């Protein structure tokens, strides 16, 4: 993602203040249903209907085992306690760290955080208006206090999705700093 690498030093600095860090990692099979390459004649960022609803078609990305699926080489988070891989189910995409895009299938992160006694979540990373947005909103719906540090994110901004995300955060009581 253009400019995505620019946030790595800031994320490293921010995370150094947190004793508990969870990482999420897109981990898609090469034939993932959200990839535009799997839909003849479709264009990147167009939408199709899936059994679970509207799905944006993405350029192939974060393919299991590829360099593109790895964390940025300068990301330095030795205190990370968990890496949650998402998007590995071929037939369903996963923006949120808490639920697949069907909005029903949990990833287990909510239970993990509750069992450990956490009540507040701070979100950073890519992309502000998709993975960060869905994760923050789902965390809030699960009862967590949520903050998103906007400077430590980057948006894709499809048809105003970045501004829509900010409005949604206000509506959901998510702190944007």
C-alpha positions in Angstrom: 0.0 0.0 0.0 1.4 3.4 -0.9 2.8 5.1 2.1 2.2 2.1 4.4 5.9 1.8 5.2 5.9 5.4 6.5 4.0 4.5 9.6 6.4 1.7 10.8 8.7 4.0 12.9 5.7 5.6 14.5 4.1 2.2 15.3 7.4 1.1 16.8 7.5 4.2 19.0 3.9 3.9 20.1 4.1 0.2 20.8 7.1 0.6 23.0 4.7 2.2 25.5 2.4 -0.8 25.6 3.4 -4.0 27.5 0.8 -6.0 25.5 0.7 -6.1 21.7 -1.4 -8.2 19.3 -0.5 -8.3 15.6 -2.9 -9.2 12.8 -1.7 -10.5 9.5 -3.6 -10.9 6.3 -3.0 -14.5 5.2 -4.8 -15.3 2.0 -4.7 -18.4 -0.2 -3.6 -17.6 -3.8 -7.1 -18.2 -5.1 -8.9 -16.1 -2.5 -12.4 -15.1 -3.5 -11.8 -11.4 -2.8 -9.0 -11.3 -5.4 -9.9 -9.6 -8.6 -7.9 -12.2 -10.4 -10.5 -14.8 -9.5 -13.3 -12.9 -11.3 -13.0 -12.8 -15.0 -13.6 -9.3 -16.4 -13.8 -7.6 -13.0 -11.7 -4.6 -12.0 -9.8 -3.9 -8.9 -11.9 -2.2 -6.2 -15.2 -3.0 -7.9 -17.8 -4.8 -5.7 -19.5 -8.1 -6.1 -22.1 -9.8 -4.0 -21.0 -12.8 -1.9 -23.2 -15.0 0.3 -22.3 -12.7 3.2 -22.9 -9.4 1.4 -21.0 -6.9 -0.7 -17.3 -7.6 -1.2 -14.7 -5.3 -2.6 -12.4 -7.0 -5.1 -8.8 -6.4 -4.2 -5.6 -6.9 -6.2 -3.9 -10.1 -5.1 -2.1 -9.4 -1.8 -0.7 -11.1 1.3 -0.7 -14.5 -0.2 0.2 -17.2 2.3 4.0 -17.7 2.6 4.8 -14.8 0.2 7.1 -11.9 1.0 4.0 -9.6 0.7 2.3 -11.5 3.5 5.2 -10.9 5.9 5.5 -8.0 8.4 7.6 -5.0 7.3 11.3 -5.7 7.9 11.6 -2.6 10.2 8.6 -3.5 12.4 10.2 -4.0 15.8 7.6 -5.3 18.3 9.4 -7.9 20.4 6.7 -7.7 23.1 4.0 -9.0 20.7 2.1 -11.8 22.4 -0.1 -13.0 19.6 -0.2 -13.0 15.8 -3.7 -13.4 14.5 -3.9 -14.5 10.9 -7.0 -13.5 9.0 -8.5 -14.0 5.6 -7.2 -17.6 5.3 -10.7 -19.0 4.4 -10.9 -19.0 0.6 -14.6 -18.1 0.4 -14.8 -15.3 2.9 -12.7 -12.2 3.4 -11.8 -10.8 6.8 -11.2 -7.2 7.5 -11.8 -7.3 11.3 -9.5 -8.8 13.8 -12.7 -10.0 15.6 -15.0 -11.4 13.0 -14.9 -12.6 9.4 -16.8 -10.5 6.9 -19.9 -12.6 7.4 -20.1 -10.7 10.7 -20.8 -14.0 12.5 -17.7 -16.1 12.5 -15.4 -15.0 15.3 -11.7 -15.1 15.1 -11.3 -15.7 18.9 -9.6 -12.4 19.6 -12.5 -11.1 21.7 -12.4 -14.1 24.0 -8.6 -14.0 24.2 -8.6 -10.3 25.2 -11.5 -10.7 27.7 -9.9 -13.7 29.3 -6.8 -11.8 29.8 -8.7 -8.9 31.4 -8.2 -6.3 28.8 -10.8 -3.5 28.5 -9.1 -0.9 26.2 -7.8 -1.4 22.7 -5.6 0.9 20.7 -5.6 0.3 16.9 -2.9 1.3 14.4 -1.9 -0.1 11.0 -3.3 -0.7 7.6 -5.8 0.1 6.3 -7.5 2.9 8.2 -10.8 2.6 6.4 -11.0 -1.2 6.1 -9.1 -3.5 8.5 -8.6 -0.8 11.2 -12.1 0.4 10.9 -13.8 -3.0 11.1 -11.5 -4.1 14.0 -12.2 -0.9 15.9 -16.0 -1.1 15.4 -16.2 -4.7 16.3 -14.0 -4.2 19.4 -16.4 -1.4 20.5 -19.5 -3.6 19.8 -17.9 -6.2 22.0 -17.6 -3.7 24.8 -14.0 -2.6 24.7 -13.0 1.0 24.9 -11.3 1.8 21.6 -8.8 4.4 20.4 -7.5 4.7 16.8 -4.2 6.6 16.4 -4.8 8.1 12.9 -1.2 9.2 12.3 -0.2 5.5 12.6 -2.6 4.4 9.9 -3.0 4.9 6.2 -6.3 4.8 4.3 -7.1 3.3 0.9 -10.0 5.9 0.6 -12.3 4.3 -1.9 -15.1 6.7 -2.8 -14.8 8.6 0.5 -14.3 5.6 2.7 -11.8 7.5 4.9 -14.2 10.2 5.8 -17.0 7.7 6.3 -14.7 5.9 8.7 -14.2 9.0 10.8 -18.0 9.6 10.9 -18.6 6.0 11.9 -16.0 6.3 14.7 -17.9 9.2 16.2 -21.2 7.3 16.0 -19.7 4.3 17.7 -17.9 6.2 20.4 -14.4 5.3 19.1 -11.7 7.8 20.1 -9.7 9.1 17.1 -6.5 10.7 18.2 
